[in-house]
Amino acid sequence: EVQLVESGGGLVQPGGSLRLSCAVSGFNFRSYWMTWVRQAPGKGLEWVANIKQDGSVKRYVDSVKGRFTISRDNAKNSLYLHMTGLRVEDTAVYYCARGETTGYYWGQGTLVTVSS
Amino acid sequence: QSVLTQPPSASGTPGQRVTISCSGSSSNIGSNTANWYQQLPGTAPKLLIYINNQRPSGVPDRFSGSKSGTSASLAISGLQSEDEADYYCAAWDDSLNGVVFGGGTKLTVL
């Protein structure tokens, strides 16, 4: 069974940092691009970043460039999102998903709240 | 304002056929494939249609997708109460170098 389990969310002050993790099982993690998508409360979906199988290519939405870093550890079947300089508008549920442009499988999400 | 344009709401009665549109441009749907996601209340999104008209295993054939030019459509036939959800279209955008989503369509089964 394919499982993607996000963790690391929580309450953080503006300007703070947080690292999200996504633990994967049930498929060959190192064979797939991986993606982060977020959803602000009551809003739609927004693509955040994706990363190639070997980590050599990383792409970001403009609003997080220079602040967020996507990475992966294929030996640990894990995907990460290191977020710095957090803003109130980064408040959202963050989902990890398998695929480069198609989220074939999704995790249940982890909530990040940026507030003072 | 989303790059892809969807109607904010749609509705139908049980058994009816409903269509949800997704309008894009030459840099996204016009040159790449479209995907559709279903998000039931309080849950994570689920892939419904990929590569314009392909259904992942387990998705009923009541759901179908199509693409023409810079627009895509999702059709749901034999509407059921459990289809009440938010539906999102998405595609890669060559100009933005990222995935773009529609704003979502809330489907109500009357």
Contacts between the chains, C-beta under 8 A, distances in Angstrom:
chain1	res1	chain2	res2	distance
A	35	B	99	7.4
A	37	B	45	7.7
A	37	B	99	7.9
A	44	B	2	6.5
A	44	B	88	6.5
A	44	B	101	6.1
A	44	B	102	7.4
A	44	B	103	5.0
A	44	B	104	4.4
A	45	B	37	7.3
A	45	B	39	7.9
A	45	B	45	6.4
A	45	B	88	5.4
A	45	B	90	7.5
A	45	B	101	4.6
A	45	B	104	7.3
A	46	B	101	6.6
A	47	B	90	7.7
A	47	B	98	5.5
A	47	B	99	3.8
A	47	B	100	7.1
A	47	B	101	6.7
A	50	B	99	7.6
A	59	B	97	6.0
A	59	B	98	6.0
A	60	B	98	7.5
A	61	B	96	8.0
A	61	B	98	5.4
A	62	B	96	7.7
A	95	B	44	5.9
A	95	B	45	7.1
A	101	B	32	7.4
A	101	B	33	7.9
A	101	B	35	7.6
A	101	B	90	7.9
A	101	B	91	7.6
A	101	B	92	4.4
A	101	B	99	5.6
A	102	B	35	5.1
A	102	B	47	6.8
A	102	B	50	4.8
A	102	B	51	7.6
A	103	B	35	7.6
A	103	B	37	7.0
A	103	B	45	6.8
A	103	B	47	6.0
A	103	B	90	8.0
A	104	B	47	5.5
A	104	B	50	7.2
A	104	B	56	6.9
A	105	B	47	7.6
A	106	B	44	4.6
A	106	B	45	5.6
A	106	B	46	6.9
A	106	B	47	7.7
A	107	B	44	6.6
A	108	B	43	7.9
A	108	B	44	5.3
A	109	B	44	5.6
